[in-house]
Each structure stands twice: as C-alpha cells, then as structure tokens.
Amino acid sequence: MKNNDLTLKIMAFKNIRKPSDFDPAKIHFAPEYLYLENIYSPLVEYNVNGELVSGVAKNFRWEGNQAIFEIREDLYTADGYKITAYDAEKSFKRLFILNTNTHGNLKDMLCPNTELKSIGESCANIEVRDNGKTLVMKFKKKHPFLFPMLTAIDFAVIPSISIDEKTLAIKDHRNTSGPYYAISEENLDLEANKKHYHYNKKMPQKVLYIYENDINNFDLIKAFSEKKHDHITTVSSTPDKLIPFARANKEVVLHKTYPFWLRLVSFTAKGRREISKKERFEIGETLRKILLDCYLKSEGYEIAEQIFPSIAEGNLSSEQLNDINKLRNSFSIPKINKRKMIAWYFPQEFLSEIKKYFPNTQFIYGKGIPGIIDYKKEGFEEPHFYFSGTDMSFQEDISLISYHLSKDMFKTSGKEAKEWLKDYMETDDKVERIKKLNKLHYETLSEGYVFPIVFAPYAAILRKPWKFGLSRYYANNPIWRIYRE
C-alpha cells in the first residue's frame, strides 16, 4: 500500500454482487445493514459514545406533539442534487407502502389509518415546511422512541431522483444521502462523497470490494495475510479467529466491541406448536451443552445465561435467573432425540458432534430469517428450530426489539408480537416499559422458546497504517470512521 493511497480493500459479502441487492426497506442480515449505512444517512444518528446527534437533520426537537427536523442546507449527492425535507418525506412514504422494514414501525405511529398507494399521495401527519428546509411529524402525543428509532438505516433518507416512483425500486446508487456512493451499478465499489457532513480527507476515499469465485470455501484471514484486502468487518468473522491473529501480527489493528453478540437456539412457530415444553427443554439444553463445550474452548466467548447482557435493561433479576436455572437443571441432558426435525443455520464445524444426539434431524443452511421469510415462496419447509447470532443492546433499543420480535425470537410472534410492540411503544413510563420487556424475556426462557448459548464481542481488523474510530457499543462498521493520519 502506498503511503498516500486512501483506497480501502474489503472482501465482498457472500452472494451479494451489486448495490441493487440492498434496500433500507428490506434489511434482514447484518452485511446488508453495513453496506447501506455507508451509502445512506438517517435524520438522526448515534455517535461513538451512544449519544443521539444530528444526521441529515442539523437540528431535531419536540414542539408540543410535533417532531421538528431542520434539514442541513449543504447536503448534496455526488452529482450535485440537493437533499431536502421533500426527500425525507418521500423516503418515509416509500417505506410505509412497501411495509417490509424490520427495525421499527413508524407508519402505525404516524399514519395509522392511511393506506398510501403512491409516494405522491399525502399523509396528513407528515408536513414539509419552509420550502423543503423543515420536516414535521405530527403525533397525538410525544413518543420517547421516535428519535432513537429513526437512527436505524431502515429510515434513511433516499434522494427522490434515485427512486422509481412506479415500482418504488431504488434505480440510482450514485446519488445517495450517505458518506459514500456506488461508483457503478455493476459492483459494490464505493467512492467518498465530498459534499457529505461526515466527509474528511483522512477517511478512505475509495472502497474496493474484492470478489472470490468460491466464497463458501474462502479463507478470509489467509487472504488478509496475502494482502488481497485490508479490512475484515465486524460481521465477516468471529473474535476467536481475529483476536489471536491480531495479537500475533504487528501490522494488524484490532477493534473489539463490548460482549453483546449473542449466539442462541430459538424454536420457530412450528417447533412451538409441535414440540412440548418438556421436549423443547431437552432439545434446547442438549444443544446448549454441546455448543457451550465447543465455544468455551475458544477465546472471546462467555456463557450467556439470559437473552440480554446481565447489565442491560430488560435483564432478569437474580430470582428469575434462579428459576430458569432450576428448570434447566431439572432435565437429564445431553439426551439423544430421534424425532424427525428440520434445523437451520447451525455452525458447520459443530455439526458432527450435534448429529450424534439428533440423528434424524435435517440440518440445512436455509434461506432468509425464520419468522420473516415466506417459506412457500422460497420453496422451503419451515424448520422446527434454528441457530442465530445477533446483537443485544445494553440500552433500551426499540429498533432491535422490533427486529427480534419479527423473527420468532421472543414468546410472542406474528400479530401478537405487533400488538405487544404497539402497547410497549405507547407506554410512556420507562420503568413500566422495562417491566414489560423483563416479563417477556422471562416468559420466553421459562417456556423453552429460546436457549441463549454465549456472548461475545464483535471484532474487526485493519491493516496498518489504517486506524479504527468505531464505537464499542454497536456492531456497526461505518467506513467513514476508519482513517489514516
């Protein structure tokens, strides 16, 4: 790497080849989020310390029951299109019509009785003022979740000129609202937008995505050692691989979050219907023991007794945790289960051991996220349970709660989950909200719906002289927070 070369090379995401594979309205997996957060920006953001700060909106505030967003007057796309409140308005209307986003439901808060059919139609509770300088959202009461929820990339501002008004597809990834834009529609390569508020001369000016033909059998760390790329992101590898590698290589810079990356086993709606509570506990605790034996041999993992980190909001009390552990200890495990079942996403390296106890279970990779995926449309039979890795925030995070409720991860699912979330969001008293979250958490574990395995930090590495400016509180990997002196 030349000393003045500000190009950063990253391995391309598995099976994702071009910008049109991504959409803020349809985020299911972490790699999608990571790419989108670099090409789009929301009205409000979190800084590295977890504080709400200005995004596309230079100022945001409540005036009575109205949320006011003053849009930056100097934000332009790569081709010089000025972003205004009209673009934010259309972005939200597009989201309402598609109704596919996973990190919060703004429509039911803002336009509950309006069924928009085109982004040209009006929603009485969204108003643009001051000739595009101000966006106003009108509510019956203040919503404590609004500003934090709007930090999710689901609610990113998409320039109107980049949206096909008939199909609502994003047709142009060069004109974006983020710190980067796509150089071409044919690959993922990015270039910095010098007209963006996050732009600085020390951040990568270009991001090149390197492709491999056989990405399934690709050794990411070996390719890093061979200097094929410069950066392994927070969701591209695991801490047990990256931490020792960084320790042994002086040219490597390590970033590590706090340990909130949870590995878990969750029973789907089908598994909850067909398998009794007693058998769910026998299956879940057998899997938990096998996976704990595997994970705790490696660096970076710690036992997860509950879904949320022990210091997080919504965590279990010591009495509740004692109750759960008594339940866990009441079953004789590991136990061989000969039921014919389907399971998704279990780590390949652990399958030989797992199959000893589940000889008749079909373990497959699957497609999409259980609870969100349309099984018939995708040609899959619904699994009984699945393995997952997901981030669990230390603070009350409505975007993550909404996402987890959509994927069979708590006691409630489907319409019941939507009703629970609506009630939760309408509860103004935070103490009462946390009590509801704690109750849902406890009931999820006590019914044998979810079995937490381990917590770990997210980890990422860079090749020197690049440096990290990422937050330890989030799994995000914003490229503009990588820099060189």
N, C-alpha and C positions, 0 to 999 in steps of 0.2 A: 504494500500500500504506500503510495506516495504521500509525503508529509502534508501536501496541500490538497489531497484528494478527499472530498467530503461526500463520497459515494459510499453508501452502506449496502452490503450484500446480505440478503436473507434467503433461506430456503423457502420455496413456495409451499403453501398449505396443501395438504393431501386432497387430490381430486378437485381442486379449485384453481382455475386457469385464467379467468378474466374478470374484470370488475363487475360485469353484469351477473355474476354468480352471487353477488352480495346485495342486500337490501335492508335498510334500517327497519323496515316494517316486518321483516321475517328473519329475526335473529334466533337461531336455535343452538348454535355451538360457539364456543369461545373464539376460534380463529376468525369467524365472521365478524364478531364484535371488534376484535383487534384491528382488522383491516379498516372497518368502517369508521372507527374513532379517529383514524388518521386522515380520512378524506372528508368527513363531515363534522360540524360543530353544533352543539345544542345551545339553547338560550342561556343556560346556567351550567356551571361546571364545578367540580371539586378540585382544590389544589392538592399538593402532595401531602399536606397536613390534615386532609379530610374536611376542609372548610369550604363552604359554598362561596363561589366567586363569580364574577361576570364571565359570560361566554359571548355568544352573538349579541346578547343584550348587555350594553355597557352598564345599565342600571336596572334593578328589578326590586319591586316592593309591593306591599299591600296598601291600597287606599280603600278603606272600608272592606267590602266584599269583592273588590276588584283587584286582580293581579295586573300590575303595570310593568311592561317591559320596554325600555327605551333601547332601540337598536343602534348599534355602532354605525356611525356615518361614514366610516372609512374602510368598510369591509367589501372587497371586490373579489370576483373569481379570477382565474388565470387569464381569461380573455377580456377582463375589464367590466364584467356585468356587476352592477352594484346590488348588494343584498339588502333588502328592506323588510319591513314588517309584513308586506304582502307575501313574500316568500315563506315566512314562518306560518302565516295563516293557511296558505295552500298546502304546506307540508303536513300540518295537523289534519286538514280535511282529507287529504290523501290517506292518512293513517286511519281515520275514522271509517272511510269507505272500505278499505282493504280488511280492516278488523282482524289482522293476523299478528300484531306485535305481542311480545311476551313479557315486557318489563313494566307493566302498569297500564291501567285503563283510564285514559283521560276523557274519552268520549262520554262515559257514563257520568262523569263529574261535570262536564261542560255542556254537552248536547244530548241529554238522556232521551229526549222524546223526538229527536230529529234523525231521520234516515236520509243521509245525503246520498245522491246518486252520481254527482259530478263535483269536482272541486270548484266549479263556477257557481254552485249554489251557496246560499248564505246560511250561516249558523248564527242565530241571534246573540249568542253569548260570546262570540269572538268578534272583535272590532279592531279595525286599523284606523289610527288617528294620525294627525299631523303629517298628512301626505306621505305615509309609509314610514314615519320615524318611530311610531309607537304601536305596540300590540297590546290590546286589553282583553283579559279573560274575565267574564262576569259569573259570579257564583252566588248561591243563596247564603253562603257563609264562608269564612276563611277555611282553607284546607291546609293543615300543617305539613301534609305530604307533598304539596304541589311542587315547590322549588326543588327539593331533593329528587323527586321522581323525574323531573324534566332534565336531570343530568344524564339520564340514560340515552344512549345513541338511537334508540327507537324514536326519540323525539327530536332528532337532529333537524336542522334547517336544510332543506334541499332547494337550490335555486329553481325558480319556476321554469326557466328556459331549459332545464335538464329533465323535466317531467313531460311525458306524453300524456296529454290531457284526456285522451280517449281510453287508452289501456292502463294508464297510471304507472307504466313501467318507467324506470329511470333510463333515459336514452343517451345521456351525455355525462361521462365521468371525468371530463376535463374541467367543466365548470362546476365546482363544488364549493362548499362553505368551509372546508377544513384547511388545516395547515399544508396539506398535500393534495395533489390531483393526479389522476391517471394520465400517463404520457400517451397511452394508446388504449383502444378498446379491446385489443387482442391479447394483452398480458397484464400482469399486476403491477408493473413498474410505476414508480411514483416520482414526482418532482415537487419541490417545495414551492408553495405559493407565497411570493414575497410581499403580497398585499394582505396577508393574514396577520392577526394580532399576536399569534404565537411565533411568528417567524423570527428567527435570529440567525446570524451568519455562522454560528458555531454548530448548529444542528445539521444533520445530513441534508444535503441539497438534492440528492437523488437517492432513491431506494430501489435497488435492483433485486428482483425475485428470481432465484436460481432454480431451475427445474431438473428433476431426475426422472428417467423413464420408469424405473421400478421404485416408486416412493414407499411401497409397503415394506420392502426389504432394505431400505436405505439407512445407513448408519450416520446419523446427524453429527455426532461428536467426531467421528473419523473424518467426515467432510470438513469440519471446522479445523481440525489439525492439519489437513491438507490445504487449507486456505481457500477452499471453494466458496466459503461465505464467512461473514464477520459477526453474526449475531444469532443466538438461539433465544427465542422469545419465551415469555413466562408460561405459555401453554404448549410449547413444542417439545418439551422434555420433562424430566422429573428431577427432584432435588437429590435423590440418591445417586444420580449419574453426574449432575452438574457440579455439586459442591465438591466432591473429591477431585474431579477433573480440574476445577479452578484452583484448588489448593496445590495441585501438582504442577501447574503451568503458570509461569511468571507473566506470560503475555496475555493472560485471561483476567477480565474484570467480572466479578460476580455481583449479581443483585439478588436479594432474598427478601420476601415479604414476611410478615408475621404468619404463624401457622394457622391459617383458616381454610386451607384447601382440604375439603372433606372427601374421603372415599367411603362409599356406603353401598348397601344392598337394599333395594326397595321392591316391594311387591306391587304389581300393577293391579288395575281394577279387576282383571281376570283372576289373578292369583289370590286376591282378597275374597272373591266370590267362591272360588272352587276349593280353596285350601283352608282348613280350620285354623283357628288361632293357635292351638297346641302344635299342629304340624308346621305352621309358619315359624313358630319359635324354634322348633327342632331344626328346620332348614336354615333359618337365619343364623342361629347360634353356631351351627356346624360350619357354615360358610365363614362366619366371623372368626372362629378359632383358626381355620385353615389360613385365611388371609392375614390374620394377625401374625401367625407364625412366619409367614413369608415376608411381610412388610417390616417387622421389627428387627429383622436381620440386617436391614439396610439403614444407612444414615438419613436423617431428616424426618423420620416418622415417629409419631407418638399415639398412644391409644386414644381413641375417641369413645367416650362413654355416652355422649349425647350428640344431638344434631348441631347445636350451636356451640361455639367455643365456651369454655367454662366462665369466662368473664364477660360474655356477650349479653345483650338484652334479649330476654326470652329464654334464657338458660334455665335448667332445672334447679330446684332447691335441693339441699342435701337429703331431705326426707324423700322427695320424689325420686332422686337418684338411687337411694337405698331400696325403694320399692322396685325400681326397674332391675336393679342388680339381683334382688331376691328372685324375681321372675326368671332372669337369665340363668341363675344357678339352680333352678328347680328342674331343669331338663338335663337328661343324660346325653352328653354330646362328646365327641362327634358321633353322629348316627348315620348309617347308610340309608338312603332313601331311594326306593326303586320305582317311585311314581314316574310316569312319562310326563315330562315338563319341557318347556322351552325357556331358555335364559339368554339374555343379550349382554354383550359388551364386557364379558369377563376377561381379565388380562391373559393373554396367550401364554405367558411364562408360568402362570399358576394353574393352568387347566389340567395338566396331567395329575396333579395332586387332588384337585377338586373332583375330577371324574371318578376317582376311587370311591367316593361317597355318593355320587349321583350318576350311576352307570346308565340310566335310561333317560337322562336329561339331554336335550339337544342344545348345545351351546353354539350360538351363532353371533355374528357381528351386528346384524340388523341394519336398519336404516332410519335415521331420524330419532326423535326423542319419544319414548313411551308416554302416553297421555296427551301428546301434541300431534303425533303422526296419525294420518289416516291409513290404517292397516290395510283395508281393502284396496284403496287406491294404489298403494305401494306394492301390493302383492305379497304381504307378509301375514302370518298368523300372529296374533297378539301373544307376547311372552307372558309367563307367569311371574317372573321377577327379572331384575336387571341390576347390573353393576354400574356405578356412576362416580365421577369425580366432579365436585362443584365447589364454588367458593361460598363461604358462610360469613357474612359480615359481623364485625364486633358491635356495630351500632344498628339501630333500627333502620332497615333499608327496604323501603316499600317496593322498589324495583326488583330486588332479589326475592322478596317474599312472594310477589306476584308471579315471578318466573317459576319458582319452586312449586307453587300451587297448581300451575298449569301442567305439571309433568308427573303426577302421581307420587309426589314425594312427602305429602302430609296425609293426615287421616281423611281430609275432605278432597274431593275431586269433581271435575265436571261442573255442573250447575251449582252444586252445593259449595264448591270452592269459590265460585264467583260471588255467591251470596255472602259467604264468610268474609271475603275480601271487602265487599261493599260495606258490610257492617263495621269491619275493622277500620276502614278509612273514614267512616262517618263518626267514629268515636274521637271526640276532641281531647279528652283527658288521656295523657300519655300513660299514666300509671295504669289506667283501665285497659288500654290497648295492650300493654306488655303482659298484663294478666291473661288476656285472651290468647296472646301468642304463646305464652307459657303453657296454658291449658291445652292448646292444640299440639304443642310439642310433646307434652307428657302423654296425651292420649294416643298420639302416633306411635310412640315407643311401646306403651303398655299394651297396645292391641297387636303388636308384632307386625306392623306395616313396614317399618324401616329399621335397618340394623347398621348403625354407624361403625366404621372399622378403624380408620386412622385419620388424624390431622397431619398436614404437612405444609411447609411454606411453598409458595410459588418461587421458582428460581429462573434466572436468565443469565446469559453470559455475553460478553462483548470482547472483541479483540482490541487490545491497546493500540493506539492512544485514545480510543473512544472511552467515554465515561457515562455512567448512569445518573439520571436525575429523577428516577421513578419513585413512586410512593410505596411505602411498605404496608400501607393499609388496603391496597387494591391489587387485583390481578391484572389490571390494565397494562398495556405496553405501548404508550404513546411515543412514537418515534421522535417527535419534536422535543422530548425530554431526554434524548440522548445527545451528547455533544462532544466536541473536541476543543481543547484550549488553543 
